Amino acid sequence: MAGAVVVRGHISDPTHVELEQPLSGLRGQVEVTLRPLLAPRVAPTTPLAEWMAAFDSWIASHDSSLPVLSTEALRRESLYEER
């Protein structure tokens, strides 16, 4: 086999994996590495206007008297001076 084949499925018991699609054309020995899939993204349930109001409130809760970093201070070279 020249390359890798990605298959998806569900573990039904400690020794069986139920594939989402049949696997054809693959013969011989294979090595299987299992990893959990990330949970699917769920659409936010909070209305956009409510989210934006909460975000604006969070921004306003910060102390505005603190000094702002200069553009120069935020450059990559300034962050990693010792390299």
Secondary structure, DSSP 4 states (H G I P E B T S, - for coil): --S-----EEEEETTEEEESS---S--S-------PPPPPP----S-HHHHHHHHHHHHHTS-TTSPPPPTGGGSHHHHTTT-
